[in-house]
Amino acid sequence: MKTQRAERNRTLTITDLDRIRLKDRIIEYTNISADTDFLDKTIHGDLLQVIKNIPDRFADLIIIDPPYNLSKNFNGLKFSASDDQTYESYLELWFSDVHRKLKPNGSMYVCGDWKSTAALHRVISRYLTIINRITWQREKGRGALNNWKNGMEDIWFAVNDPKDYFFDVESVKMKRKVIAPYKTDDKQPKDWIASHEGNFRITYPSNFWDDISIPFWSMPENTDHPTQKPEKLYAKLILASSRPNAMIFDPFLGSGTASVVAKKLGRHYCGIEINEEYCYFAEKRLETADNNHEIQGYVNNVFWERNTLPIQRVIEKKSRNI
Ligand SMILES: C[S@@+](CC[C@H](N)C(=O)[O-])C[C@H]1O[C@@H](n2cnc3c(N)ncnc32)[C@H](O)[C@@H]1O
């Protein structure tokens, strides 16, 4: 049945014509051979089967957003919450192969919530060196009556070699409104810029991220995937931890966020997804990215705070002299 959407709802839809047009772009697991080229591809299949076909040391950066230890329905594929030990064994099952796909100087980010994070930490630490943990403050969902509403997620940052990995902090600076506009003795702004649109400071990011909203229906990046990650979040990971033309690999591709952002930022990509409909989401988003490299919240090479879209638009127009 076709879902009725409000007029301003920009959630991606897939039609039968889209499926016909996009089908050939998706690699079916059963069609993989020794000659298959995985560059800039979406693979439809079970990671546990596909992974043995992916060459070792293939990726400069691996982004992993696995099913969390929660009961969730991914378009018919039901994932059930389990005890910690069972969840850890599930992680081990694929992580022991996936980590081999990282280049010796490569980096990895792994997403999780509070319930999954201890098991994730143990499994990642067996194979890689953990460098940091990012806390993403995300706002979504109703409050709970008998518990604290979960408002955060972890993103573990790990590398193969802590003495040899790429990290470009200059590419992920933030533009923040100045709360206390201190001035120098000669009345000049101290580390901030005054403009008609307000006073701003360009700052280096910390491992606490409170500037990123979950995709919602009025955003063009939104799909019907139940746990889609924001493009802005993945843009930070990819810019900081990969060079242009690097290979970004996502073994749980979902709606395609990692591949789409990699493409928009001039990187190569490869993703595996078990659900065919989500492979279509990914390919349709990748098709749109042929001509549109916009990432909401990342404008003129800086990341903006939440709820600053009107100001961003004014400044962008000015910078293009419109
Ligand atoms: C948390 S979601 C990833 C969402 C993604 N980061 C995005 O932005 O859309 C996990 C995805 O892994 C897929 N998945 C689960 N088990 C899988 C498996 N064994 N092989 C490949 N994909 C799998 C699910 O269908 C789901 O789309």
The ligand as a MOL file (V3000), in Angstrom:
LIG
                    3D

  0  0  0     0  0            999 V3000
M  V30 BEGIN CTAB
M  V30 COUNTS 27 29 0 0 0
M  V30 BEGIN ATOM
M  V30 1 C 21.7170 0.0540 12.3710 0
M  V30 2 S 21.3040 -0.2900 10.7240 0 CHG=1
M  V30 3 C 22.4520 0.6970 9.7890 0
M  V30 4 C 21.8710 2.0390 9.4000 0
M  V30 5 C 22.7960 2.8600 8.5310 0
M  V30 6 N 23.9390 3.3460 9.2670 0
M  V30 7 C 22.0530 4.0400 7.9020 0
M  V30 8 O 22.4690 5.1910 8.0810 0
M  V30 9 O 21.0300 3.8190 7.2740 0 CHG=-1
M  V30 10 C 21.8940 -1.9040 10.5150 0
M  V30 11 C 21.6180 -2.4960 9.1570 0
M  V30 12 O 22.2810 -3.7420 9.0510 0
M  V30 13 C 21.5030 -4.6050 8.2640 0
M  V30 14 N 21.9460 -5.9860 8.6050 0
M  V30 15 C 21.6510 -6.6920 9.7010 0
M  V30 16 N 22.2630 -7.8970 9.6600 0
M  V30 17 C 22.9700 -7.9290 8.5020 0
M  V30 18 C 23.8330 -8.8920 7.8960 0
M  V30 19 N 24.0680 -10.0810 8.4630 0
M  V30 20 N 24.4050 -8.5830 6.7140 0
M  V30 21 C 24.1860 -7.3720 6.1230 0
M  V30 22 N 23.3660 -6.4300 6.6420 0
M  V30 23 C 22.7800 -6.6840 7.8260 0
M  V30 24 C 20.0540 -4.2880 8.6420 0
M  V30 25 O 19.1580 -4.6430 7.6080 0
M  V30 26 C 20.1350 -2.7660 8.8540 0
M  V30 27 O 19.7720 -2.0700 7.6970 0
M  V30 END ATOM
M  V30 BEGIN BOND
M  V30 1 1 1 2
M  V30 2 1 2 3
M  V30 3 1 2 10
M  V30 4 1 3 4
M  V30 5 1 4 5
M  V30 6 1 5 6
M  V30 7 1 5 7
M  V30 8 2 7 8
M  V30 9 1 7 9
M  V30 10 1 10 11
M  V30 11 1 11 12
M  V30 12 1 11 26
M  V30 13 1 12 13
M  V30 14 1 13 14
M  V30 15 1 13 24
M  V30 16 1 14 15
M  V30 17 1 14 23
M  V30 18 2 15 16
M  V30 19 1 16 17
M  V30 20 1 17 18
M  V30 21 2 17 23
M  V30 22 1 18 19
M  V30 23 2 18 20
M  V30 24 1 20 21
M  V30 25 2 21 22
M  V30 26 1 22 23
M  V30 27 1 24 25
M  V30 28 1 24 26
M  V30 29 1 26 27
M  V30 END BOND
M  V30 END CTAB
M  END
